[in-house]
Amino acid sequence: MPDNPVYYFARIVPNYRVPVLEALNRRLGGRLVVCSGQSPDSSSLRYLVSETEPSYEEVRLRNWWFWGETFHAQPFRFVFRDFGSPAVVLAEESPRSITLPFLLRYAGRHGAGRVLWGHFSSINRSFDPTNNVRDRYRMELARRVEACACYTSGVADMLRPYIAVEKLFVARNTLDLAPMMAQHEELRAEGRESVRRRLSIPARSRVLVYLGRLIPEKGVDLLLEAYRKLSADSQVVLLVVGDGPERARMESETRRQGLDDVRYLGALFGQDAAPFLFSSDVMVVPGYLGLVINHAFAFGLPVVSMRNPIGTGGHSPEVEYLESGETGVLCDGVTVDDLVRGIKSVLNDRPRYSANAYAYARAHLTLEQMVDGLHAAILHAGGD
């Protein structure tokens, strides 16, 4: 592959993506140029956008959003003009981007290899390229490019009937878990009782934690219902780590019901979040799951959710990491009682679940494995 730059085009770059892109940039010898814009001011995604200065070259694009966040467009030609013809264009796989097919065609005309990176399906419905026009469109774009970097092995398996197997690469989607695991070990040395004491969490209480955006699709109403039931006959604390449009309503409902030990901590990252996660017994997310699984496992936290999540048709591909009965529980059914049973089953066998979750993260969710997959896809697309 020539020494030309490698462009990555995305709608936004959330804070958790920065370490991945920095590691990829190192693997590429400093040739990565990341091209992205900002989320709409009204979007819950704005809480995820990084304000840090990355080590890679960064180009700010103007984003145009239509009908809320339904469709998206951004300029791209000036990047080719200012930085030269790329060896490869790596692009976020999104049917919402109305400029994506034009970017891919433009890159091809400039002799660049092309890689689509994503999960190639929707969490709101079953994958069906035969009958669903959006899925058919996604497969048409995937067939045009030289490589597809899939979030999980399951995604690659899903694409095999439609995409040539030599184009499929797995870049197992994860976070940079190394700092989290280091924090976990430091907190273990301090001891859970000591950490809980400085956080004013009762030593003998059961502690549930929710981590993520506070949006309806995350099942936040069911979360409060489950807490109310669990706290009726035992001492339970619920830590809510995250922010979003549902926060004010949730806080109001918490006050109305007199739920005394629900603590809204806001959006916390890195070392700020670590002691709260370490102090918890189980992570509970009734709605759709994604990278929150990785975050939980880095702290030895088993995860409980619904097999058919509240508010969406399914989970993000990372749900493959949750082996129900081993690293957490996916509850059958749709009621709060189903969720409560799942939480209790984990609490009653927490040491085993915790050890399994931590071991899975160490073995399967490293940043290096993800970058290996992305790098392999880029090399293939570039002709190596």
C-alpha positions, 0 to 999 in steps of 0.5 A: 500500500502506498504512503498516501494518507488514509481518510476516515469519514464519520458523522461524529467521533465520540470520545470512546472512539478516540483511543481506537483511532489513535492506535490505528494511526500509530499502526498506519505510521501517522497517516490517518486523517479523521474527518468528522463534524458535530452532532445537532445541539438537541441530540443526546449524542452531544454528550459523547463528542470528545473535546480533547486534542487527538494525536491524529490529523483532524479535519472538521466537516460541516454536518447537515442534519435533516428531519432531526437525525434521520438523514445526514450529509457532509462535504468531502471533496475539499479533503482530497484537494487539501490532503491529496489522494488517499490510499484508502478511505475508511467510512462509517457505514450508515444508511442515514448518510446521503453523501456516503455513496457519492464519497465512495464513488469519488474515492474510487475515481481517485484510485483509493481503496474503500472500507465500510466500517460498522454493523450493517444492520438496524437494532430496530428490526430484523436483517432482511435484504430481500424484503427491506429496502434499507438493508438492500441498499446497505448490501449494495454499498457493501458490494461496491467497496473493497472491504467491510470491517464488521463490529463482530463475528456475528455481523460477518456471518450475517453478511456472508450470503451477500458479500464475498467472503474475502471482503469480510474482516472482523474488528471486534468493537470495543473500548480502550479497556486497559486504563479501566482495568488498571483502575479496577486493580487499583480499586481492588487494592483499596478494597470495596468497603473502603471505596464504598465508604468514601462514596457514602454507599452503605457497605451491606447494600446491593448496588445496581448501576446504569451507564449510558444515555438517558433516552427512552430506548434504554428502558429507563422507566423499567429501570426505576420500576425494577429498583422500586420492587427490589428496594421494597424488601432489601437495602438497594442503591441505584447509581445512574451514570449518564445524561440525556433528555430523560434525566429531568423526568426521571428525577421528577419521578424518583422524587414523586415515588420517594425512591430515596437511594437513586443517585443521579451522577451525570455523565462521568468518564474515566477515573470519575466513573471508575469507583462507582462501577467498582462499588456496584454489584450488577449493571442493569440496562433494560433497553438496547445494549452496546459498548456498555457491556465492554465497560462493565466487563472491564470492572468485573460487572455482570450485565442484566438486560432483556432478551428483547429490549424495551423500546427497540427491535434488538440490541447492538452487535456487542450483545454477542459478548453477553453469554446469558447465565455466564457473564450476565443475564438476558431476561426472557419476557417483557415485564418488570418482574422478569427483569427483577428475577434476572437481577436477583439471579445475578446477585445471588451468584455474583462472584462467579458472574463477576469473574467470568465477565472480567476474564472475557474482557481480558481475553476477547475485548482488547484494543489491539484485536480491534485495530488488527481487524481494521488494519487488515481491512485497510491493507486489503483495500489498499492492495496489500 
